Each structure stands twice: as structure tokens, then as C-alpha cells.
């Protein structure tokens, strides 16, 4: 009996020992697992912090905001520019509109006007060459000029400008005196002395004593911000608005210029079909205006043009202006008159701009 009890007791003791060992092993496993999980969580947190800092450093900076002026700066006009329409060897270039991809409220700012742009001063060589050219051109001419110091206003001016007061043996005065380069003065002398005075004596029986003109103006063509610089800014152009005769008559371009009635003479350089069409239109207009011409024959010019014998005085004045314009085209590099565009409706623009292929005569 005692042996049985002792065997049972031994079995119970071993069972308890195995249970205790199993519990101890389970506790150790839980402790290791908990430790490993804690380490993994800690390492994960450290990795997240480092990765976040790295991503922040590599993140691109937000785009900067640029403030664009929606109303470009425009330089105030001088009184001379306000009283006279802009002129020069201009084209009809207009301000550029924003592209479709560009917002309407973000226009490109206008460039600086010529007077505010930077340009180098005239060199001694440039000044000496310009003065030598003046001496050569004006040596044998009857002109009254006053030498002016070299002028540099931004990109405007000239190395050896002159103030032109009068020209020719008859001392035709310029009102006001014109500030010009010497090539312009020499060209004006030829135009006034050889062309204008004989034409004025033929048309009015009286010579010219004064020319109404405007010259230097530091600006772009037509006063546009993005247009090329005007020849007026380079003292290489003059605007002629009228002539005063010795008998007191004033011939103004704005009042006396009219288009030629003779289409054939105006279109003579335009040969071919266009010229034939112009003549055809003229014949039709005559027949419609004079119904009797069909019955009595179109060859009777006295009946088809009953007003030819009664030309008003302004026609002679207009013819003089046309002669002045056409003769100027043979001398100057650019001639623009009322037929060129609306900006020149009241004056002739003359300049000596050198052009590669041909001069401009409009």
C-alpha cells in the first residue's frame, strides 16, 4: 500500500514539475515576444520620423507669386507731341495683343520710351565725322544755320545737329527753326530752292517766304511703345504743314490737298490690268454724270466734262502741293502725305532714312 502511495505521489510531483516548467516557458515566450514587439514598434517609429524629415527636405518649394502690372507705364507726352500728330517713316504697326494662352489681365509691360533708354555718348570720332560732313554739304549752299552741341537724350539725338533758320537766296524762313542733321538741311535746300520756289511762282505768281514745320521729337513712330524709333528722334526728319507766300497767301496741306481727278496720271506707274480697270471706271463715271455724252458721242470732251473750264482756285493750290510732294520723292528717302494714312492728313513727312532697296513715296 505504501508503495502505491509513493508511486502516485511521485507521479503528482512530476506532473506539477512539468506544469511549472510549461508555465515558466510560456511566460518567457510572452516576455520575449513582448520585447520583440516593443523593439519593432520603436524601430518603426524611428524609421517614420527619419523618412518624414527626408521627404520634407526633398519636397519642392511652392511656386512664387509674381505681381504683374496690368496697366503699363506710359510716358507723358510733351506739349509738342500733343499739338502735332505723330509722324515719321511710319508703318501701321499696332500694339501686340496678348496670346490666347496668356491671361488677359497679365499683359507684357511696355518697353521704356526712347528718352529713358540708355545709350552711349557720342564719341569724338563720330562728332568729328558729322562736323566734317556738315562742312562738305553746306559749304556752297545759301543757308542760315546755327551749330548746336552734340545731343544725346536716351537713344535720341545727333552728334552734330544744326538749327535751320532760313534757306536759299530768298531766305525762306522755317517757323519754328528746325533742329536737323546736315544731310536733311542739304536736301531741303535742293527741294525749296530748285523745286518749290519755281512751282510757287508758276501757280501763284509769288515766292515762298516762310515754311510751317516741326522737326525734333524724341519718340517712337506714331508714339507707339513697341514701334521702331522715329527719324524725328534722330533729327533726320521734318514735318511740313504749310507755306506762306510773299503776297500773304497761306497754303496749308490740311485745307488745300485734294486727290487728283486724272486717274490715268495718278496710276501711270501701275501698268497692266489694274491700270485698264482704273480707266474703265473713269469712263463709266463720266457717262453717268453726263447723260448727253452717250447721244452726242464720248469723244466730245467739252461735253463730258463741263466743269473743266471752271476749276476753283483750290485746285491750283492742290496742284502746287502735289508738285511739292512728287518733287520731294525724288530727293528724300521717305515722303508721306495725306494719301499715305490718316496720321498725315495735314502735313508732309520728309526724312533721309537710308533704305536698302528703294525709297518710300506715299
Secondary structure as a PSIPRED ss2 file (coil, helix, strand):
# PSIPRED VFORMAT (PSIPRED V4.0)

   1 X C   1.000  0.000  0.000
   2 X H   0.000  1.000  0.000
   3 X H   0.000  1.000  0.000
   4 X H   0.000  1.000  0.000
   5 X H   0.000  1.000  0.000
   6 X H   0.000  1.000  0.000
   7 X H   0.000  1.000  0.000
   8 X H   0.000  1.000  0.000
   9 X H   0.000  1.000  0.000
  10 X H   0.000  1.000  0.000
  11 X H   0.000  1.000  0.000
  12 X H   0.000  1.000  0.000
  13 X H   0.000  1.000  0.000
  14 X H   0.000  1.000  0.000
  15 X H   0.000  1.000  0.000
  16 X H   0.000  1.000  0.000
  17 X H   0.000  1.000  0.000
  18 X H   0.000  1.000  0.000
  19 X H   0.000  1.000  0.000
  20 X H   0.000  1.000  0.000
  21 X H   0.000  1.000  0.000
  22 X H   0.000  1.000  0.000
  23 X H   0.000  1.000  0.000
  24 X H   0.000  1.000  0.000
  25 X H   0.000  1.000  0.000
  26 X H   0.000  1.000  0.000
  27 X H   0.000  1.000  0.000
  28 X H   0.000  1.000  0.000
  29 X H   0.000  1.000  0.000
  30 X H   0.000  1.000  0.000
  31 X H   0.000  1.000  0.000
  32 X H   0.000  1.000  0.000
  33 X H   0.000  1.000  0.000
  34 X H   0.000  1.000  0.000
  35 X H   0.000  1.000  0.000
  36 X H   0.000  1.000  0.000
  37 X H   0.000  1.000  0.000
  38 X H   0.000  1.000  0.000
  39 X H   0.000  1.000  0.000
  40 X H   0.000  1.000  0.000
  41 X H   0.000  1.000  0.000
  42 X H   0.000  1.000  0.000
  43 X H   0.000  1.000  0.000
  44 X H   0.000  1.000  0.000
  45 X H   0.000  1.000  0.000
  46 X H   0.000  1.000  0.000
  47 X H   0.000  1.000  0.000
  48 X H   0.000  1.000  0.000
  49 X H   0.000  1.000  0.000
  50 X H   0.000  1.000  0.000
  51 X H   0.000  1.000  0.000
  52 X H   0.000  1.000  0.000
  53 X H   0.000  1.000  0.000
  54 X H   0.000  1.000  0.000
  55 X H   0.000  1.000  0.000
  56 X H   0.000  1.000  0.000
  57 X H   0.000  1.000  0.000
  58 X H   0.000  1.000  0.000
  59 X C   1.000  0.000  0.000
  60 X C   1.000  0.000  0.000
  61 X C   1.000  0.000  0.000
  62 X C   1.000  0.000  0.000
  63 X C   1.000  0.000  0.000
  64 X C   1.000  0.000  0.000
  65 X C   1.000  0.000  0.000
  66 X C   1.000  0.000  0.000
  67 X C   1.000  0.000  0.000
  68 X C   1.000  0.000  0.000
  69 X C   1.000  0.000  0.000
  70 X C   1.000  0.000  0.000
  71 X C   1.000  0.000  0.000
  72 X C   1.000  0.000  0.000
  73 X C   1.000  0.000  0.000
  74 X C   1.000  0.000  0.000
  75 X C   1.000  0.000  0.000
  76 X C   1.000  0.000  0.000
  77 X C   1.000  0.000  0.000
  78 X C   1.000  0.000  0.000
  79 X H   0.000  1.000  0.000
  80 X H   0.000  1.000  0.000
  81 X H   0.000  1.000  0.000
  82 X H   0.000  1.000  0.000
  83 X H   0.000  1.000  0.000
  84 X C   1.000  0.000  0.000
  85 X C   1.000  0.000  0.000
  86 X C   1.000  0.000  0.000
  87 X C   1.000  0.000  0.000
  88 X C   1.000  0.000  0.000
  89 X C   1.000  0.000  0.000
  90 X C   1.000  0.000  0.000
  91 X C   1.000  0.000  0.000
  92 X C   1.000  0.000  0.000
  93 X C   1.000  0.000  0.000
  94 X C   1.000  0.000  0.000
  95 X C   1.000  0.000  0.000
  96 X C   1.000  0.000  0.000
  97 X C   1.000  0.000  0.000
  98 X C   1.000  0.000  0.000
  99 X C   1.000  0.000  0.000
 100 X C   1.000  0.000  0.000
 101 X C   1.000  0.000  0.000
 102 X C   1.000  0.000  0.000
 103 X C   1.000  0.000  0.000
 104 X C   1.000  0.000  0.000
 105 X C   1.000  0.000  0.000
 106 X C   1.000  0.000  0.000
 107 X C   1.000  0.000  0.000
 108 X C   1.000  0.000  0.000
 109 X C   1.000  0.000  0.000
 110 X C   1.000  0.000  0.000
 111 X C   1.000  0.000  0.000
 112 X C   1.000  0.000  0.000
 113 X C   1.000  0.000  0.000
 114 X H   0.000  1.000  0.000
 115 X H   0.000  1.000  0.000
 116 X H   0.000  1.000  0.000
 117 X C   1.000  0.000  0.000
 118 X C   1.000  0.000  0.000
 119 X C   1.000  0.000  0.000
 120 X C   1.000  0.000  0.000
 121 X C   1.000  0.000  0.000
 122 X C   1.000  0.000  0.000
 123 X C   1.000  0.000  0.000
 124 X H   0.000  1.000  0.000
 125 X H   0.000  1.000  0.000
 126 X H   0.000  1.000  0.000
 127 X H   0.000  1.000  0.000
 128 X H   0.000  1.000  0.000
 129 X H   0.000  1.000  0.000
 130 X H   0.000  1.000  0.000
 131 X H   0.000  1.000  0.000
 132 X H   0.000  1.000  0.000
 133 X H   0.000  1.000  0.000
 134 X H   0.000  1.000  0.000
 135 X H   0.000  1.000  0.000
 136 X H   0.000  1.000  0.000
 137 X H   0.000  1.000  0.000
 138 X H   0.000  1.000  0.000
 139 X C   1.000  0.000  0.000
 140 X C   1.000  0.000  0.000
 141 X C   1.000  0.000  0.000
 142 X C   1.000  0.000  0.000
 143 X E   0.000  0.000  1.000
 144 X E   0.000  0.000  1.000
 145 X E   0.000  0.000  1.000
 146 X E   0.000  0.000  1.000
 147 X E   0.000  0.000  1.000
 148 X C   1.000  0.000  0.000
 149 X C   1.000  0.000  0.000
 150 X C   1.000  0.000  0.000
 151 X E   0.000  0.000  1.000
 152 X E   0.000  0.000  1.000
 153 X E   0.000  0.000  1.000
 154 X C   1.000  0.000  0.000
 155 X C   1.000  0.000  0.000
 156 X E   0.000  0.000  1.000
 157 X E   0.000  0.000  1.000
 158 X E   0.000  0.000  1.000
 159 X C   1.000  0.000  0.000
 160 X C   1.000  0.000  0.000
 161 X C   1.000  0.000  0.000
 162 X E   0.000  0.000  1.000
 163 X E   0.000  0.000  1.000
 164 X E   0.000  0.000  1.000
 165 X E   0.000  0.000  1.000
 166 X E   0.000  0.000  1.000
 167 X E   0.000  0.000  1.000
 168 X C   1.000  0.000  0.000
 169 X C   1.000  0.000  0.000
 170 X C   1.000  0.000  0.000
 171 X C   1.000  0.000  0.000
 172 X E   0.000  0.000  1.000
 173 X E   0.000  0.000  1.000
 174 X E   0.000  0.000  1.000
 175 X E   0.000  0.000  1.000
 176 X E   0.000  0.000  1.000
 177 X E   0.000  0.000  1.000
 178 X E   0.000  0.000  1.000
 179 X E   0.000  0.000  1.000
 180 X E   0.000  0.000  1.000
 181 X C   1.000  0.000  0.000
 182 X H   0.000  1.000  0.000
 183 X H   0.000  1.000  0.000
 184 X H   0.000  1.000  0.000
 185 X H   0.000  1.000  0.000
 186 X H   0.000  1.000  0.000
 187 X H   0.000  1.000  0.000
 188 X H   0.000  1.000  0.000
 189 X H   0.000  1.000  0.000
 190 X H   0.000  1.000  0.000
 191 X H   0.000  1.000  0.000
 192 X H   0.000  1.000  0.000
 193 X H   0.000  1.000  0.000
 194 X H   0.000  1.000  0.000
 195 X H   0.000  1.000  0.000
 196 X H   0.000  1.000  0.000
 197 X H   0.000  1.000  0.000
 198 X H   0.000  1.000  0.000
 199 X H   0.000  1.000  0.000
 200 X H   0.000  1.000  0.000
 201 X H   0.000  1.000  0.000
 202 X H   0.000  1.000  0.000
 203 X H   0.000  1.000  0.000
 204 X H   0.000  1.000  0.000
 205 X C   1.000  0.000  0.000
 206 X C   1.000  0.000  0.000
 207 X C   1.000  0.000  0.000
 208 X E   0.000  0.000  1.000
 209 X E   0.000  0.000  1.000
 210 X E   0.000  0.000  1.000
 211 X E   0.000  0.000  1.000
 212 X E   0.000  0.000  1.000
 213 X E   0.000  0.000  1.000
 214 X E   0.000  0.000  1.000
 215 X C   1.000  0.000  0.000
 216 X C   1.000  0.000  0.000
 217 X C   1.000  0.000  0.000
 218 X C   1.000  0.000  0.000
 219 X C   1.000  0.000  0.000
 220 X E   0.000  0.000  1.000
 221 X H   0.000  1.000  0.000
 222 X H   0.000  1.000  0.000
 223 X H   0.000  1.000  0.000
 224 X C   1.000  0.000  0.000
 225 X C   1.000  0.000  0.000
 226 X C   1.000  0.000  0.000
 227 X C   1.000  0.000  0.000
 228 X C   1.000  0.000  0.000
 229 X E   0.000  0.000  1.000
 230 X C   1.000  0.000  0.000
 231 X H   0.000  1.000  0.000
 232 X H   0.000  1.000  0.000
 233 X H   0.000  1.000  0.000
 234 X H   0.000  1.000  0.000
 235 X C   1.000  0.000  0.000
 236 X C   1.000  0.000  0.000
 237 X E   0.000  0.000  1.000
 238 X E   0.000  0.000  1.000
 239 X E   0.000  0.000  1.000
 240 X E   0.000  0.000  1.000
 241 X E   0.000  0.000  1.000
 242 X E   0.000  0.000  1.000
 243 X E   0.000  0.000  1.000
 244 X E   0.000  0.000  1.000
 245 X E   0.000  0.000  1.000
 246 X C   1.000  0.000  0.000
 247 X C   1.000  0.000  0.000
 248 X C   1.000  0.000  0.000
 249 X C   1.000  0.000  0.000
 250 X E   0.000  0.000  1.000
 251 X E   0.000  0.000  1.000
 252 X E   0.000  0.000  1.000
 253 X H   0.000  1.000  0.000
 254 X H   0.000  1.000  0.000
 255 X H   0.000  1.000  0.000
 256 X H   0.000  1.000  0.000
 257 X C   1.000  0.000  0.000
 258 X C   1.000  0.000  0.000
 259 X C   1.000  0.000  0.000
 260 X C   1.000  0.000  0.000
 261 X C   1.000  0.000  0.000
 262 X C   1.000  0.000  0.000
 263 X H   0.000  1.000  0.000
 264 X H   0.000  1.000  0.000
 265 X H   0.000  1.000  0.000
 266 X H   0.000  1.000  0.000
 267 X C   1.000  0.000  0.000
 268 X C   1.000  0.000  0.000
 269 X C   1.000  0.000  0.000
 270 X C   1.000  0.000  0.000
 271 X C   1.000  0.000  0.000
 272 X C   1.000  0.000  0.000
 273 X H   0.000  1.000  0.000
 274 X H   0.000  1.000  0.000
 275 X H   0.000  1.000  0.000
 276 X H   0.000  1.000  0.000
 277 X H   0.000  1.000  0.000
 278 X H   0.000  1.000  0.000
 279 X H   0.000  1.000  0.000
 280 X H   0.000  1.000  0.000
 281 X H   0.000  1.000  0.000
 282 X H   0.000  1.000  0.000
 283 X H   0.000  1.000  0.000
 284 X H   0.000  1.000  0.000
 285 X H   0.000  1.000  0.000
 286 X H   0.000  1.000  0.000
 287 X H   0.000  1.000  0.000
 288 X H   0.000  1.000  0.000
 289 X H   0.000  1.000  0.000
 290 X C   1.000  0.000  0.000
 291 X C   1.000  0.000  0.000
 292 X H   0.000  1.000  0.000
 293 X H   0.000  1.000  0.000
 294 X H   0.000  1.000  0.000
 295 X H   0.000  1.000  0.000
 296 X H   0.000  1.000  0.000
 297 X C   1.000  0.000  0.000
 298 X C   1.000  0.000  0.000
 299 X C   1.000  0.000  0.000
 300 X C   1.000  0.000  0.000
 301 X H   0.000  1.000  0.000
 302 X H   0.000  1.000  0.000
 303 X H   0.000  1.000  0.000
 304 X H   0.000  1.000  0.000
 305 X C   1.000  0.000  0.000
 306 X C   1.000  0.000  0.000
 307 X C   1.000  0.000  0.000
 308 X H   0.000  1.000  0.000
 309 X H   0.000  1.000  0.000
 310 X H   0.000  1.000  0.000
 311 X C   1.000  0.000  0.000
 312 X C   1.000  0.000  0.000
 313 X H   0.000  1.000  0.000
 314 X H   0.000  1.000  0.000
 315 X H   0.000  1.000  0.000
 316 X H   0.000  1.000  0.000
 317 X H   0.000  1.000  0.000
 318 X H   0.000  1.000  0.000
 319 X H   0.000  1.000  0.000
 320 X H   0.000  1.000  0.000
 321 X H   0.000  1.000  0.000
 322 X H   0.000  1.000  0.000
 323 X H   0.000  1.000  0.000
 324 X H   0.000  1.000  0.000
 325 X H   0.000  1.000  0.000
 326 X H   0.000  1.000  0.000
 327 X H   0.000  1.000  0.000
 328 X H   0.000  1.000  0.000
 329 X H   0.000  1.000  0.000
 330 X C   1.000  0.000  0.000
 331 X C   1.000  0.000  0.000
 332 X C   1.000  0.000  0.000
 333 X C   1.000  0.000  0.000
 334 X E   0.000  0.000  1.000
 335 X E   0.000  0.000  1.000
 336 X E   0.000  0.000  1.000
 337 X C   1.000  0.000  0.000
 338 X C   1.000  0.000  0.000
 339 X C   1.000  0.000  0.000
 340 X C   1.000  0.000  0.000
 341 X C   1.000  0.000  0.000
 342 X H   0.000  1.000  0.000
 343 X H   0.000  1.000  0.000
 344 X H   0.000  1.000  0.000
 345 X C   1.000  0.000  0.000
 346 X C   1.000  0.000  0.000
 347 X C   1.000  0.000  0.000
 348 X E   0.000  0.000  1.000
 349 X E   0.000  0.000  1.000
 350 X E   0.000  0.000  1.000
 351 X E   0.000  0.000  1.000
 352 X C   1.000  0.000  0.000
 353 X C   1.000  0.000  0.000
 354 X C   1.000  0.000  0.000
 355 X C   1.000  0.000  0.000
 356 X C   1.000  0.000  0.000
 357 X C   1.000  0.000  0.000
 358 X C   1.000  0.000  0.000
 359 X C   1.000  0.000  0.000
 360 X E   0.000  0.000  1.000
 361 X E   0.000  0.000  1.000
 362 X C   1.000  0.000  0.000
